[in-house]
Each structure stands twice: as C-alpha cells, then as structure tokens.
Amino acid sequence: MRPFEWTGLLISLLPNNLSDVLQAPVPYIVGVNSLNTEVEALVIDLDNNKLINQDLNLPLLPEWKKLSHNIKMDYDKIHTGPEYFNSVLTPSDTQRHASLAILESLQKYVSWLLSKVHNYYVQKAVSDSSLDFKKVRVREEIGSEFVASVSPSNRKFMEAMMSTQHFSVWSSINLSDGMKLSQMYRPTTQRMT
C-alpha cells in the first residue's frame, strides 16, 4: 500500500459469531474461515486462488495492461511449477523473489499514479500562490479539477481513489503546504514503464 498508510480495520481471523463486522461502513481487511453472508466488498478466496467481486462496479486501473504485463512473469513464477504445489506455506527462493518483484511493481505503480496528482497540485501552487492548501476544501476542489483533466477512461478510477480515506491522509501530508509544493515545480513527462 505504500505510500498510502492503512488506516482501516485489520482483523487476521474473525470469529464466526462476529460476522456483523463485515457490514461495517469503513475500510477493512478481515480474514474469515468461511463467508456465510453477502458483503459489499472485494473478496479474495485464498483457498481457490480467485477474486470474488460481489457485483461491485470497480473501475479499471489506468494503464492496467502495462501493470499486468509488468507483474505477469513474476506471478507465473509463484503460481506454477513444483514449488507451488509442494508447499505454499514455505515458499521457495524463486517465489520469495517473485513476490518482492510484484510488490515493487505495485508500489512503483501507485507512486506513478500519485506523482500525476502531485504534479497537478504543484502546477496549481506555482500558478496561484494565493491558494491555501491547508484547507481541505481547496485540496478537494483542485482534486476535482485534476479528475476532470484526466482521460475519460481513467476518471472513474481516479475519482474513486481520491475519495478514499487513504488518499485523504496522504494528501493532508503531501499536498497541504502550497509553498513547499511551488518549490518542487519540475516539468515532467513521467510515464508508466
């Protein structure tokens, strides 16, 4: 999740008699032995190695094809071959290295996305020194302008990402100082690789 910080609920294994927690209107990561109730959440079935969307209308990630290409070879190293079938609990060196490579690719991807947002805020700070970035309302207005500026195919995802608690915490740390932002101005054409 880096550079985001997890601020939601984290329960490694939820007892069956507390399944009402799964209806909480807050972000959570919860482990369960079995899921006997419908939840509006992304469910990861580790036993069967699949995602269950539960009819959520999740937007596609920007540049998802490049991200998928970047992690596919490492994913295949983890999920194929005798190592995978012999022991998932004690991964081989190849699997560990592949897992770290996937994590690094995901972190680079999130950093790339946030650099787009950050650069937009920097340009706003340079062009209008009267903006008070400490005010949440100002950051939200600039965020809305940013979302409107991205390609239509990426708007839904960027809007969803920027409305999360994780983004709010990140933006209050990284986007609240207009003076600091204006000093960071560097035109860039950074692309996802």
Rosetta constraint file for C-alpha pairs under 8 A:
AtomPair CA 1 CA 5 HARMONIC 6.61 0.50
AtomPair CA 1 CA 6 HARMONIC 7.29 0.50
AtomPair CA 1 CA 107 HARMONIC 6.95 0.50
AtomPair CA 1 CA 110 HARMONIC 7.95 0.50
AtomPair CA 2 CA 107 HARMONIC 6.11 0.50
AtomPair CA 2 CA 110 HARMONIC 7.73 0.50
AtomPair CA 3 CA 107 HARMONIC 7.45 0.50
AtomPair CA 3 CA 110 HARMONIC 7.53 0.50
AtomPair CA 3 CA 111 HARMONIC 6.97 0.50
AtomPair CA 3 CA 170 HARMONIC 7.73 0.50
AtomPair CA 4 CA 166 HARMONIC 5.84 0.50
AtomPair CA 4 CA 167 HARMONIC 7.05 0.50
AtomPair CA 4 CA 169 HARMONIC 7.87 0.50
AtomPair CA 4 CA 170 HARMONIC 6.16 0.50
AtomPair CA 5 CA 166 HARMONIC 6.37 0.50
AtomPair CA 5 CA 169 HARMONIC 7.80 0.50
AtomPair CA 5 CA 170 HARMONIC 7.68 0.50
AtomPair CA 6 CA 166 HARMONIC 6.75 0.50
AtomPair CA 7 CA 165 HARMONIC 7.58 0.50
AtomPair CA 7 CA 166 HARMONIC 6.90 0.50
AtomPair CA 8 CA 26 HARMONIC 6.81 0.50
AtomPair CA 8 CA 27 HARMONIC 5.03 0.50
AtomPair CA 8 CA 28 HARMONIC 5.27 0.50
AtomPair CA 8 CA 29 HARMONIC 7.64 0.50
AtomPair CA 9 CA 26 HARMONIC 7.58 0.50
AtomPair CA 9 CA 27 HARMONIC 6.42 0.50
AtomPair CA 9 CA 28 HARMONIC 4.48 0.50
AtomPair CA 9 CA 29 HARMONIC 6.26 0.50
AtomPair CA 9 CA 30 HARMONIC 7.71 0.50
AtomPair CA 10 CA 28 HARMONIC 5.83 0.50
AtomPair CA 10 CA 29 HARMONIC 4.95 0.50
AtomPair CA 10 CA 30 HARMONIC 5.85 0.50
AtomPair CA 11 CA 29 HARMONIC 6.43 0.50
AtomPair CA 11 CA 30 HARMONIC 4.76 0.50
AtomPair CA 11 CA 31 HARMONIC 6.30 0.50
AtomPair CA 12 CA 29 HARMONIC 7.82 0.50
AtomPair CA 12 CA 30 HARMONIC 5.81 0.50
AtomPair CA 12 CA 31 HARMONIC 4.95 0.50
AtomPair CA 12 CA 32 HARMONIC 7.93 0.50
AtomPair CA 13 CA 30 HARMONIC 6.49 0.50
AtomPair CA 13 CA 31 HARMONIC 4.42 0.50
AtomPair CA 13 CA 32 HARMONIC 5.40 0.50
AtomPair CA 13 CA 33 HARMONIC 7.45 0.50
AtomPair CA 14 CA 18 HARMONIC 6.67 0.50
AtomPair CA 14 CA 19 HARMONIC 7.16 0.50
AtomPair CA 14 CA 30 HARMONIC 6.60 0.50
AtomPair CA 14 CA 31 HARMONIC 5.92 0.50
AtomPair CA 14 CA 32 HARMONIC 5.41 0.50
AtomPair CA 14 CA 33 HARMONIC 7.92 0.50
AtomPair CA 15 CA 19 HARMONIC 7.14 0.50
AtomPair CA 15 CA 32 HARMONIC 7.35 0.50
AtomPair CA 16 CA 32 HARMONIC 7.58 0.50
AtomPair CA 16 CA 33 HARMONIC 7.88 0.50
AtomPair CA 19 CA 23 HARMONIC 7.98 0.50
AtomPair CA 20 CA 24 HARMONIC 7.50 0.50
AtomPair CA 22 CA 30 HARMONIC 7.95 0.50
AtomPair CA 22 CA 39 HARMONIC 6.57 0.50
AtomPair CA 23 CA 39 HARMONIC 6.59 0.50
AtomPair CA 23 CA 40 HARMONIC 7.80 0.50
AtomPair CA 38 CA 54 HARMONIC 7.87 0.50
AtomPair CA 39 CA 54 HARMONIC 7.28 0.50
AtomPair CA 40 CA 54 HARMONIC 6.46 0.50
AtomPair CA 40 CA 56 HARMONIC 7.04 0.50
AtomPair CA 41 CA 53 HARMONIC 7.16 0.50
AtomPair CA 41 CA 54 HARMONIC 6.61 0.50
AtomPair CA 41 CA 56 HARMONIC 7.26 0.50
AtomPair CA 42 CA 51 HARMONIC 7.14 0.50
AtomPair CA 42 CA 52 HARMONIC 6.20 0.50
AtomPair CA 42 CA 53 HARMONIC 5.14 0.50
AtomPair CA 42 CA 54 HARMONIC 6.61 0.50
AtomPair CA 42 CA 56 HARMONIC 7.49 0.50
AtomPair CA 43 CA 51 HARMONIC 5.83 0.50
AtomPair CA 43 CA 52 HARMONIC 4.99 0.50
AtomPair CA 43 CA 53 HARMONIC 6.39 0.50
AtomPair CA 43 CA 54 HARMONIC 7.44 0.50
AtomPair CA 44 CA 49 HARMONIC 7.51 0.50
AtomPair CA 44 CA 50 HARMONIC 6.05 0.50
AtomPair CA 44 CA 51 HARMONIC 4.63 0.50
AtomPair CA 44 CA 52 HARMONIC 6.16 0.50
AtomPair CA 45 CA 49 HARMONIC 5.72 0.50
AtomPair CA 45 CA 50 HARMONIC 5.34 0.50
AtomPair CA 45 CA 51 HARMONIC 6.09 0.50
AtomPair CA 45 CA 52 HARMONIC 7.14 0.50
AtomPair CA 46 CA 50 HARMONIC 6.79 0.50
AtomPair CA 58 CA 157 HARMONIC 7.91 0.50
AtomPair CA 59 CA 156 HARMONIC 6.03 0.50
AtomPair CA 59 CA 157 HARMONIC 5.18 0.50
AtomPair CA 60 CA 64 HARMONIC 6.94 0.50
AtomPair CA 60 CA 154 HARMONIC 7.51 0.50
AtomPair CA 60 CA 157 HARMONIC 6.46 0.50
AtomPair CA 61 CA 154 HARMONIC 7.15 0.50
AtomPair CA 61 CA 157 HARMONIC 6.23 0.50
AtomPair CA 62 CA 153 HARMONIC 7.73 0.50
AtomPair CA 62 CA 154 HARMONIC 5.45 0.50
AtomPair CA 62 CA 157 HARMONIC 7.36 0.50
AtomPair CA 63 CA 67 HARMONIC 6.50 0.50
AtomPair CA 63 CA 192 HARMONIC 7.53 0.50
AtomPair CA 64 CA 68 HARMONIC 5.93 0.50
AtomPair CA 65 CA 69 HARMONIC 6.09 0.50
AtomPair CA 66 CA 70 HARMONIC 6.09 0.50
AtomPair CA 66 CA 192 HARMONIC 7.55 0.50
AtomPair CA 66 CA 193 HARMONIC 7.14 0.50
AtomPair CA 67 CA 71 HARMONIC 6.43 0.50
AtomPair CA 67 CA 105 HARMONIC 7.56 0.50
AtomPair CA 67 CA 106 HARMONIC 7.74 0.50
AtomPair CA 67 CA 109 HARMONIC 7.21 0.50
AtomPair CA 68 CA 72 HARMONIC 5.87 0.50
AtomPair CA 69 CA 73 HARMONIC 7.63 0.50
AtomPair CA 70 CA 105 HARMONIC 6.88 0.50
AtomPair CA 71 CA 75 HARMONIC 5.98 0.50
AtomPair CA 71 CA 101 HARMONIC 7.69 0.50
AtomPair CA 71 CA 102 HARMONIC 5.50 0.50
AtomPair CA 71 CA 105 HARMONIC 6.76 0.50
AtomPair CA 72 CA 76 HARMONIC 6.08 0.50
AtomPair CA 73 CA 77 HARMONIC 6.41 0.50
AtomPair CA 74 CA 78 HARMONIC 6.57 0.50
AtomPair CA 74 CA 98 HARMONIC 4.71 0.50
AtomPair CA 74 CA 99 HARMONIC 7.04 0.50
AtomPair CA 74 CA 101 HARMONIC 6.82 0.50
AtomPair CA 74 CA 102 HARMONIC 6.44 0.50
AtomPair CA 75 CA 79 HARMONIC 6.29 0.50
AtomPair CA 75 CA 98 HARMONIC 6.84 0.50
AtomPair CA 75 CA 99 HARMONIC 7.53 0.50
AtomPair CA 75 CA 102 HARMONIC 7.28 0.50
AtomPair CA 76 CA 80 HARMONIC 5.72 0.50
AtomPair CA 77 CA 81 HARMONIC 7.44 0.50
AtomPair CA 77 CA 94 HARMONIC 6.98 0.50
AtomPair CA 77 CA 95 HARMONIC 6.23 0.50
AtomPair CA 77 CA 98 HARMONIC 6.45 0.50
AtomPair CA 78 CA 83 HARMONIC 7.96 0.50
AtomPair CA 78 CA 84 HARMONIC 6.43 0.50
AtomPair CA 78 CA 94 HARMONIC 7.52 0.50
AtomPair CA 78 CA 95 HARMONIC 4.83 0.50
AtomPair CA 78 CA 98 HARMONIC 6.52 0.50
AtomPair CA 78 CA 99 HARMONIC 7.28 0.50
AtomPair CA 79 CA 84 HARMONIC 5.63 0.50
AtomPair CA 80 CA 84 HARMONIC 5.89 0.50
AtomPair CA 80 CA 85 HARMONIC 7.88 0.50
AtomPair CA 81 CA 85 HARMONIC 7.20 0.50
AtomPair CA 82 CA 86 HARMONIC 5.94 0.50
AtomPair CA 83 CA 87 HARMONIC 6.36 0.50
AtomPair CA 83 CA 88 HARMONIC 7.70 0.50
AtomPair CA 83 CA 91 HARMONIC 7.09 0.50
AtomPair CA 83 CA 92 HARMONIC 6.42 0.50
AtomPair CA 83 CA 95 HARMONIC 7.97 0.50
AtomPair CA 84 CA 88 HARMONIC 5.80 0.50
AtomPair CA 84 CA 91 HARMONIC 7.57 0.50
AtomPair CA 87 CA 91 HARMONIC 6.58 0.50
AtomPair CA 91 CA 95 HARMONIC 5.69 0.50
AtomPair CA 91 CA 96 HARMONIC 6.27 0.50
AtomPair CA 92 CA 96 HARMONIC 6.23 0.50
AtomPair CA 93 CA 97 HARMONIC 6.08 0.50
AtomPair CA 94 CA 98 HARMONIC 6.06 0.50
AtomPair CA 95 CA 99 HARMONIC 6.02 0.50
AtomPair CA 96 CA 100 HARMONIC 6.27 0.50
AtomPair CA 97 CA 101 HARMONIC 6.17 0.50
AtomPair CA 98 CA 102 HARMONIC 6.22 0.50
AtomPair CA 99 CA 103 HARMONIC 6.22 0.50
AtomPair CA 100 CA 104 HARMONIC 6.10 0.50
AtomPair CA 101 CA 105 HARMONIC 6.15 0.50
AtomPair CA 102 CA 106 HARMONIC 6.20 0.50
AtomPair CA 103 CA 107 HARMONIC 6.15 0.50
AtomPair CA 104 CA 108 HARMONIC 6.10 0.50
AtomPair CA 105 CA 109 HARMONIC 6.11 0.50
AtomPair CA 106 CA 110 HARMONIC 6.24 0.50
AtomPair CA 107 CA 111 HARMONIC 6.06 0.50
AtomPair CA 108 CA 112 HARMONIC 5.97 0.50
AtomPair CA 109 CA 113 HARMONIC 6.28 0.50
AtomPair CA 109 CA 192 HARMONIC 7.22 0.50
AtomPair CA 110 CA 114 HARMONIC 6.16 0.50
AtomPair CA 111 CA 115 HARMONIC 5.95 0.50
AtomPair CA 112 CA 116 HARMONIC 6.62 0.50
AtomPair CA 112 CA 190 HARMONIC 7.89 0.50
AtomPair CA 112 CA 191 HARMONIC 7.67 0.50
AtomPair CA 112 CA 192 HARMONIC 6.64 0.50
AtomPair CA 113 CA 117 HARMONIC 6.87 0.50
AtomPair CA 114 CA 118 HARMONIC 5.96 0.50
AtomPair CA 115 CA 119 HARMONIC 5.87 0.50
AtomPair CA 116 CA 120 HARMONIC 6.35 0.50
AtomPair CA 117 CA 121 HARMONIC 6.43 0.50
AtomPair CA 117 CA 143 HARMONIC 7.83 0.50
AtomPair CA 117 CA 146 HARMONIC 7.09 0.50
AtomPair CA 118 CA 122 HARMONIC 6.16 0.50
AtomPair CA 118 CA 174 HARMONIC 8.00 0.50
AtomPair CA 118 CA 175 HARMONIC 7.16 0.50
AtomPair CA 119 CA 123 HARMONIC 6.18 0.50
AtomPair CA 119 CA 185 HARMONIC 7.62 0.50
AtomPair CA 120 CA 124 HARMONIC 6.35 0.50
AtomPair CA 120 CA 146 HARMONIC 6.74 0.50
AtomPair CA 121 CA 125 HARMONIC 6.16 0.50
AtomPair CA 121 CA 142 HARMONIC 7.14 0.50
AtomPair CA 121 CA 175 HARMONIC 7.12 0.50
AtomPair CA 121 CA 181 HARMONIC 7.25 0.50
AtomPair CA 122 CA 126 HARMONIC 6.25 0.50
AtomPair CA 122 CA 178 HARMONIC 7.80 0.50
AtomPair CA 122 CA 181 HARMONIC 4.92 0.50
AtomPair CA 122 CA 182 HARMONIC 5.53 0.50
AtomPair CA 122 CA 184 HARMONIC 6.78 0.50
AtomPair CA 122 CA 185 HARMONIC 5.85 0.50
AtomPair CA 123 CA 127 HARMONIC 6.11 0.50
AtomPair CA 123 CA 182 HARMONIC 7.25 0.50
AtomPair CA 123 CA 185 HARMONIC 6.75 0.50
AtomPair CA 124 CA 128 HARMONIC 5.94 0.50
AtomPair CA 124 CA 142 HARMONIC 7.94 0.50
AtomPair CA 125 CA 129 HARMONIC 5.59 0.50
AtomPair CA 125 CA 131 HARMONIC 6.93 0.50
AtomPair CA 125 CA 178 HARMONIC 5.51 0.50
AtomPair CA 125 CA 179 HARMONIC 7.27 0.50
AtomPair CA 125 CA 181 HARMONIC 6.15 0.50
AtomPair CA 125 CA 182 HARMONIC 5.04 0.50
AtomPair CA 126 CA 181 HARMONIC 7.74 0.50
AtomPair CA 126 CA 182 HARMONIC 4.79 0.50
AtomPair CA 126 CA 185 HARMONIC 7.21 0.50
AtomPair CA 129 CA 178 HARMONIC 7.29 0.50
AtomPair CA 129 CA 179 HARMONIC 7.71 0.50
AtomPair CA 131 CA 138 HARMONIC 7.28 0.50
AtomPair CA 131 CA 178 HARMONIC 7.16 0.50
AtomPair CA 132 CA 138 HARMONIC 6.70 0.50
AtomPair CA 132 CA 178 HARMONIC 6.68 0.50
AtomPair CA 133 CA 138 HARMONIC 6.00 0.50
AtomPair CA 133 CA 139 HARMONIC 5.89 0.50
AtomPair CA 133 CA 175 HARMONIC 6.79 0.50
AtomPair CA 133 CA 176 HARMONIC 4.60 0.50
AtomPair CA 133 CA 177 HARMONIC 5.76 0.50
AtomPair CA 133 CA 178 HARMONIC 5.40 0.50
AtomPair CA 134 CA 138 HARMONIC 7.75 0.50
AtomPair CA 134 CA 139 HARMONIC 7.74 0.50
AtomPair CA 134 CA 172 HARMONIC 7.66 0.50
AtomPair CA 134 CA 176 HARMONIC 4.59 0.50
AtomPair CA 134 CA 177 HARMONIC 6.36 0.50
AtomPair CA 134 CA 178 HARMONIC 7.83 0.50
AtomPair CA 135 CA 139 HARMONIC 6.61 0.50
AtomPair CA 135 CA 176 HARMONIC 7.53 0.50
AtomPair CA 136 CA 140 HARMONIC 6.08 0.50
AtomPair CA 136 CA 172 HARMONIC 7.84 0.50
AtomPair CA 137 CA 141 HARMONIC 6.14 0.50
AtomPair CA 138 CA 142 HARMONIC 6.26 0.50
AtomPair CA 139 CA 143 HARMONIC 5.99 0.50
AtomPair CA 139 CA 171 HARMONIC 7.97 0.50
AtomPair CA 139 CA 175 HARMONIC 7.56 0.50
AtomPair CA 139 CA 176 HARMONIC 7.59 0.50
AtomPair CA 140 CA 144 HARMONIC 6.18 0.50
AtomPair CA 141 CA 145 HARMONIC 6.35 0.50
AtomPair CA 142 CA 146 HARMONIC 6.15 0.50
AtomPair CA 143 CA 147 HARMONIC 6.23 0.50
AtomPair CA 143 CA 162 HARMONIC 7.41 0.50
AtomPair CA 144 CA 148 HARMONIC 6.27 0.50
AtomPair CA 144 CA 159 HARMONIC 7.82 0.50
AtomPair CA 145 CA 149 HARMONIC 6.28 0.50
AtomPair CA 146 CA 150 HARMONIC 6.60 0.50
AtomPair CA 147 CA 155 HARMONIC 5.70 0.50
AtomPair CA 147 CA 158 HARMONIC 6.27 0.50
AtomPair CA 147 CA 159 HARMONIC 6.14 0.50
AtomPair CA 148 CA 155 HARMONIC 7.01 0.50
AtomPair CA 150 CA 154 HARMONIC 6.47 0.50
AtomPair CA 150 CA 155 HARMONIC 6.10 0.50
AtomPair CA 151 CA 155 HARMONIC 6.38 0.50
AtomPair CA 152 CA 156 HARMONIC 7.82 0.50
AtomPair CA 154 CA 158 HARMONIC 6.23 0.50
AtomPair CA 155 CA 159 HARMONIC 5.90 0.50
AtomPair CA 156 CA 160 HARMONIC 6.14 0.50
AtomPair CA 157 CA 161 HARMONIC 6.02 0.50
AtomPair CA 158 CA 162 HARMONIC 5.95 0.50
AtomPair CA 159 CA 163 HARMONIC 6.22 0.50
AtomPair CA 160 CA 164 HARMONIC 6.76 0.50
AtomPair CA 161 CA 167 HARMONIC 6.72 0.50
AtomPair CA 162 CA 167 HARMONIC 5.47 0.50
AtomPair CA 162 CA 168 HARMONIC 7.19 0.50
AtomPair CA 163 CA 167 HARMONIC 6.83 0.50
AtomPair CA 163 CA 168 HARMONIC 7.23 0.50
AtomPair CA 164 CA 168 HARMONIC 6.38 0.50
AtomPair CA 165 CA 169 HARMONIC 6.28 0.50
AtomPair CA 166 CA 170 HARMONIC 6.22 0.50
AtomPair CA 167 CA 171 HARMONIC 5.88 0.50
AtomPair CA 168 CA 172 HARMONIC 6.13 0.50
AtomPair CA 169 CA 173 HARMONIC 6.44 0.50
AtomPair CA 170 CA 174 HARMONIC 5.96 0.50
AtomPair CA 170 CA 175 HARMONIC 7.85 0.50
AtomPair CA 171 CA 175 HARMONIC 4.87 0.50
AtomPair CA 171 CA 176 HARMONIC 6.77 0.50
AtomPair CA 172 CA 176 HARMONIC 5.32 0.50
AtomPair CA 175 CA 181 HARMONIC 7.11 0.50
AtomPair CA 177 CA 181 HARMONIC 6.20 0.50
AtomPair CA 178 CA 182 HARMONIC 6.11 0.50
AtomPair CA 179 CA 183 HARMONIC 6.41 0.50
AtomPair CA 180 CA 184 HARMONIC 6.53 0.50
AtomPair CA 181 CA 185 HARMONIC 6.93 0.50
